[in-house]
Amino acid sequence: MAPSSLSPPCGPLLKGLLRSRLAVRLPAGRPGKVLRLPQPVPDYGSALERSARKLLQHQAALDRERMEADALVPDLLRRRAERQLLLLRNDPRFYTWGVLERLLERSRDGILADSAESERLAALALDLAPHLDTAYYGLTRIEDMRARAWATIAEVRRMRSDFAGAGEAFAAARAHLGAGTGDSLESAILFESEATLRRCQRRFSAAHALLLRAIEAFVENGEDQRTGQALVSLAAVHRDEGAPSRAIPLLHEALRRIDGDREPRLLLSAQHHLADSLAAAGRFMEARGALIRARPLYRRFPDGWTESHLRRLRGRIALGCGQTAEAEAELLGARAGFLALGSTFEAALVLLDLAALYARQERTAEVKTLAVEAAGAFAECGVVREMQAAMALHREAEESEGAYSGSSMPMMW
């Protein structure tokens, strides 16, 4: 997909987002007069030629390492877990940038299919990193890779609703990044990832600030794909804070920037969030149409995480369209899927949807049961906003029965 007419450098929507962060710096005072004298022109030709030759040699060596790693890493991962660690610590064949890079790539690529294995591979990469030659590879570059590993671990913990553990992992990632190269893209990728955790914690201001910094860096570096991904994340922040009308134009801009042939999962994410934001705005028929158009992409990614989010969205759309039986079936399926993945936070969000459905049907006893369970899950995650929403649902159910008692709900928060 070619960049839209809004790029480059960025469209009006992005200009508005970044206006507060991009400022023109003008020199202070008046320029002085400088007497310019002729200077000899140095000959940098030989020095530049030597630098270019060294760079080509280093690149060729790195390409060889990557080719070797393509055989070494699969051979390593076929062994038992304890044997893998022993080999990494004692076999110098694995002490290469190529192996470190391939371990991190596998860790990132498998995060949705098998989050536990993804975390284990990131931990292996962290164990390997101290064995690399810092004089040859550069300590700061190795620190950047450690930051990537910790960021992956943070994402896995977030998906398992371990928000405190994810926060600790992001703190470790930031510390390693601070000792790294200072590359603006590395920082922006970490900002975009951490913003998702802050959104789940309902720390919307923090998520918004992190994403604006990420978008600024991506735009400055001409990274259209990553800009699109960060716009999807920003749209999700607006939707979750109750402003889906602000999310929808951001998602249309993201879709103009994303090349779905290069990253079909990113395209699916944008289309899913668009349908979700339309549903949150009460535009249920449009949401259903968006979902139907995205069906081919959903079929390409049948992992449990994607399927559970899809079932929740289908349930919310069905509920909005008054199809209560279909809504209940989809929501129950989504909840089961999230629980199987260990994502108690996402499962608790589905409980709120189910409670809203049961409240319409005056199934007050079930509303109270779901509200208690949801409040406990949100309290465990430290998410106050949704915990209070669950408490409110419980109160409303008791009031509708005409028997509200402030002591009847367990004091778990």
N, C-alpha and C positions, 0 to 999 in steps of 0.2 A: 504494500500500500504506500503510495507516494505521499510525502508531506503535504499538508493542506495549504491552501492559499494564506492561512494565518501564520505560516512559518516560511522562512525565517524572518526575524529572530524569534518573535512570539506574537500571538494574537492579542486583541484588545482585552480578552478575559485574563490572560496571564499578565499583561502589563498592569492591569488593575491590582492583581494579587501581589505583584512584586514591587509596586511603586514605593511602598514604605521601606523596602530594603535596598533598593538601588538608587543611589544618590550621586549626583555629579560633584566631583571635588574640584573646586576652583583654587588656583594659587592665591595665597594671601599677599597683600601689598602690591606695589607697582614693580614691574620688571626693571632691573638695573641694566645699564649699558655695559656690554662686554667687548673688550678689544680682542678680536680673533686673529691669531697668528698662524701662519702656515705650519702644519705639523707633518712629519714624515709618515707615510702610510706603511704600517708593519705588514710583513708577509706571514699570513697565518696558514698558507696553503699546506705546508708540510705537516703542521700540527693537526690541522683538520683531517688530513688524509690518514694520519696515524690513529686518530680518534675513531674515524669511520671504520677503519680496518679492525680495531679492537671490538667495536660494537657488533660488526658482522660476525666476528669469531664467537663472541659471547652468545649471540642469537643462535648461531649454528649449534653451539654446545647445548643450549636450552632446548632446541628442537630435538636433539638426540635424547636428552633426558626424558622428554615427554613421550617419545616413541618407546623408550625402555620402560617407562612407567605404565604404558598401556598393557604391557605384559606382566610387569611385576605386581601391580596392584590387584588384578584379578587372581593371580596366584596366591597372593597374601590372604585375600578375603575368602578363599576356599578352605582355609585352615580353621581350626578351632580358635575361639576368641583369645584364650590365654596364650596360644601359640603365636597368634598375630602380634600381640604385644611383645613377646620375647624376641621375635624376629626384628621388629622395628627398633628395639633397643640395642640389638647386638650384631645386626648384619649391615655393614656399611653400604651395601648395594641400595638400600632404601634411603640413605641420607642425601636425597636430592630434592631440588625444587620441583622437579616433575612429579615425584611421588606425593609430595605435600599438596601440590596443586590438584592432582587427580583425586586424592582422598577428600579434599574439600568440595570438589565438584560433585562427587558421588553423594556426599553428605547433603548438599543443597538440593540436588536433583531428586533425592528420595524422601524429602521431608514430608510430603503428603501421603506417599505410598506406605512408608514404614517409619514413623517418627522416632521410635526407639532406636532403630538401626542408624538413622540419620544422626542422632545424638552420639551414638557410640563411635561412628566414623569421625565426627568432629573432635571427640576426645582423643582418638588415635592421632589425628593431625596435631593436636596440642602436645601429645607425648613425643611426636617425631620432631617438632620444631626445634627444641634445644640441641639436636644432633646435627643440624645443618651448619655448614661453614659460614660464619658471619662475615669473615673477611672476603669471601668470594661472592656470596649472595647479597650481603648487606644486611646489617642488623635491623635497620628501619623497615626494609621490605619484609623481613620475617615477622616483625611486629604487626605489620598490616595484615599478614595472613593469620596471625593469632587472633586479631580482632575479628576477622571473618568467621573463624571457628567459634568464638564466643557468641557472635551474633546468631549463628545457626542454632547453638544450644539455647539461646534466649528464645528464639522463635518456637522451638520444640516445647519448651516449658510453657510458653504462652498458650500454645494449642492444647496443652494438657491442663490448662487453667491454673498453673502454678505461677501466679503473677509476681509473687515475691521473689521466687527463684529466677524468673525471667529478668526482673529488675536487677538482681545481683549479677547475672550474666551480661547484661548490657553495660553495667558499670565496669566489669572486667574488659569488655570490648572497647569501651571508651578509653580506658587506661592504656591498653596496648596501642590503640590508634594514636593517642597523644605522644607515644614514643616512636611512632612510625614515620612515614615519609611526609606526612602532611598533605597528601594528595586530596584535592577537593572532592573528587568523585568517590573515593573510599569513605570520606566523611558523610557525604550526601546519602550513600547507600545505607549507612548505619542509621542516619537520622530517619530515613523513610521506614526502615524496619522497626525502630523503636517507637515511632509514632503509632503503629498498630497496637502495641501494648498499652500506650497511654490512652488510646481510644477505648480499648476494652475496659480499662480502669475508670473510664468516664472522666479522665483528666483532659478535657477537650482543648483547653487553652494551650497546654503543653504540646499536644498532638499537632495542633494548628501551627504553632511556632516552628516545630521541627520540620514539618512538611514544607513550609515556605522557604526555609533554609535549603532543603533538599531541592526544591523546584528551581530556586535561583541558580544553584550549582549545575544542575542538569541543563538548564537553558543556556547558561554561559558556555558549557562544554559541547553544545550541539547534540545532546543526548535525547532525541525525540522519544525513543521507546521508554526510557526511564522517566522522562517528564510525564508521559502518559500514565505510567504506573503510579507515580506520586499524585497525579490528579485524581486517579481512582481512589487512592487512600484518603485524599482530602475530601472527596465527595462522601465517602463513608463516614467521616467525622461529622459533616453537616447533617447527614441523614440521621445518625444516632443521637445527635443533640437536639433533634426535632425540627430541622430545617431542610426537608427533602427538596423543596423548591430551589434551594441554593446548590444542591448536589447535582441536579439534572443537567444544567448547562456545562458544569465541569466534566461530566461524563461524556457529553457530546464532543467536547474539545479533546478529551482523552482518546475517544474512538477515532478522531481525525488524525491523531498522531501515531497510533499503534499500528504496526505492521503485523497483521495476524498470520501471515505466512511465516514470518520469523519466530513469533512467539504466540502460538494459538492459545496457550493457557492464559496469557495476559489479556488477549482479546476476549476470552470467555469471562474473565474476572470483570472486565469493564461492562460487558453486556449483562452479566448477572446483577451487578450493582445498579445498573440503569433500571432493570426490571424491578429490583427491590425498592429503589427510590421512588419510582412511579407508584408502586403499591403503597408505600408510606405516605405519599401525597394524596392517596384516595383515588388514583387514576388506574383502577383495577383492570379495565379492559385493555388499556394501553400496555400495562404490565404483562398481561397474559400474551399479547401479541409479541412483545419483546422476548418473552420466554420461548414462544414457539419458534421464532427466528433463530434462537440460540441452540435449538435441539441438536443439530449436527455436532456442535462443539461439545456439548455435554456428553454425547456418546463417546467422544474421543478420550474422556477423562473419567473413567468409572470408579475412581478411588472413593473411599468411604467419606472423606472430608467433603468432597465436592457433592456427592450424592446426598449427604445429610443436609447441606445448605440448600440444595435444590428442593428437597422435600419440604423443608421449612417454608421456603418461598412459595411453593405451590400451595401449601396449606394456608398461608396468609392471604394469597390471592383468592383462593376458594372461599375463605371466610368473608372476605370483602364482597364477594359476589353472591353471598347468601347460600353457598353450597356447603352446609354444615357437616354432612356425613363425610364428604370428600375431604374437607378441611381437617376433621378429627383424625381420619386415617393417615393423612400425610404428616400431620404434626406428631402423632404418636410414633410414626416411623422415623421421623427426624430425630426425635428425642432418643429413641433406642440407638440410632446410629451414633449420635454424639457421645452417649454413655459408653458405647463399645470402644470409642476412641479415647476415653478418659477425659473428655472435655465437659466437665461439669458446668462451667459457665455457659457455654452454648446450649447445653441441655436445659439449664434453668431459664434461659431466655425463651425457649420453646414452651416451658411450663406457663410462662406469663401469657403466651398466645392461647394455650389451651384453657387457662383460667378465664380469659376474656370470652372464649367460645362458650364455656359452661355457664358463665354469668348470663349470657343471652338466653340460655335455655333454662335458667333458674335452677341449675344443679348446684345449689349453694354448698352442700356438704363437700362435693368434689372440689369446688373453688377453694374452700378453706384448706383442704388437704394439700392441694397443689401450691397454694400461697405459702404455707408453712415450709414445705420442702424447698421451694424456690428461695425464700428468704434465708434459709439456712445455707444454701449453696452460695448465694451472693455474699453473705456475711463471711463465709470461709474464704472467698476470693478478695474480700476487702472492697467490694463494689457497693457503696452506700446508696447510690441513686436508685438502682434496681431493687435493692433490698427494701427501700422505703415504698417503692411501687407495689411490691408483693404484700407488704404490711397493709397498704391501703386497700388492696383487693380483699384481703381477709376481713378488714373492718367493714367494708361495704357488704360483704356476704353476710356477716353477722347482723348488721343493721337491717338487711332485707328480711332476715328471719325474725326480726324484732326481739333478738335476745343477745345483743352485743354485750360482751364483758371484756374489759381491758386485760383481765388475768387469764383468759381462756387460751391465748396463743402463747406457746412456749417462749420464754425470754432468752433467745439464743443470740441476740445481737446487742 
